[in-house]
């Protein structure tokens, strides 16, 4: 899966699950300050992103440094490669 495709899936999820306006979702958007997500929302986002990598686990420690939408893409990308 490409990074662009991962970004698209994240964007779809942020729009449908968290009701964030599409225009606000950019790679540089900060999850907390720009998109108003809290720690519980972040966990929900991780759970939804697991659908991109069936059969693989996401190490929660990887998300400790995540600040932006692009950071989420960068964490997920290696997990989508076979």
C-alpha positions as CSV (number, residue, x, y, z in Angstrom):
1,X,0.0,0.0,0.0
2,X,1.3,3.4,-0.9
3,X,1.7,6.3,1.6
4,X,-0.9,8.2,-0.4
5,X,-3.4,5.3,0.0
6,X,-2.7,5.2,3.7
7,X,-3.3,8.9,4.0
8,X,-6.5,8.5,2.1
9,X,-7.7,5.8,4.5
10,X,-6.8,7.9,7.5
11,X,-8.6,10.9,6.0
12,X,-11.7,8.8,5.4
13,X,-11.7,7.6,9.0
14,X,-11.2,11.0,10.4
15,X,-14.1,12.3,8.4
16,X,-16.5,9.4,9.0
17,X,-15.7,8.5,12.6
18,X,-14.5,11.8,14.1
19,X,-16.6,14.1,11.9
20,X,-13.6,16.2,11.0
21,X,-13.9,18.5,8.0
22,X,-12.0,17.2,5.0
23,X,-10.2,20.5,4.4
24,X,-8.7,20.4,7.9
25,X,-7.0,17.0,7.2
26,X,-3.6,17.6,5.7
27,X,-0.3,15.6,6.3
28,X,0.9,18.4,8.5
29,X,-2.2,18.6,10.6
30,X,-1.5,18.1,14.3
31,X,-3.9,15.5,15.7
32,X,-4.4,17.3,19.0
33,X,-4.2,21.0,18.2
34,X,-5.5,21.1,14.6
35,X,-7.9,18.1,14.6
36,X,-8.9,18.2,18.3
37,X,-8.4,14.5,19.0
38,X,-7.8,13.4,22.5
39,X,-6.0,10.2,23.8
40,X,-9.2,8.1,23.6
41,X,-9.7,9.3,20.0
42,X,-6.1,8.3,19.2
43,X,-6.8,4.8,20.4
44,X,-9.9,4.6,18.3
45,X,-7.9,5.8,15.3
46,X,-5.3,3.0,15.9
47,X,-8.1,0.4,16.2
48,X,-9.6,1.6,12.9
49,X,-6.2,1.6,11.2
50,X,-5.6,-2.1,12.2
51,X,-8.0,-2.8,9.3
52,X,-5.3,-1.8,6.9
53,X,-2.9,-4.5,8.2
54,X,-4.9,-7.6,8.8
55,X,-3.1,-10.3,10.8
56,X,-0.5,-7.8,12.1
57,X,-0.4,-6.0,15.4
58,X,0.4,-2.3,15.9
59,X,2.8,-1.7,18.7
60,X,1.2,1.1,20.8
61,X,4.7,2.4,21.6
62,X,5.1,3.4,18.0
63,X,2.3,5.9,18.4
64,X,3.9,7.7,21.4
65,X,5.8,10.0,19.1
66,X,3.0,10.6,16.6
67,X,1.9,14.2,16.4
68,X,0.7,14.7,12.8
69,X,-1.4,12.8,10.3
70,X,1.9,12.2,8.3
71,X,3.4,10.7,11.5
72,X,0.5,8.2,11.5
73,X,1.2,7.4,7.8
74,X,4.9,6.9,8.5
75,X,4.2,4.4,11.4
76,X,1.7,2.4,9.3
77,X,3.6,2.3,6.0
78,X,6.2,-0.3,7.0
79,X,3.4,-2.5,8.5
80,X,1.6,-2.5,5.1
81,X,4.6,-3.8,3.2
82,X,4.9,-7.5,2.7
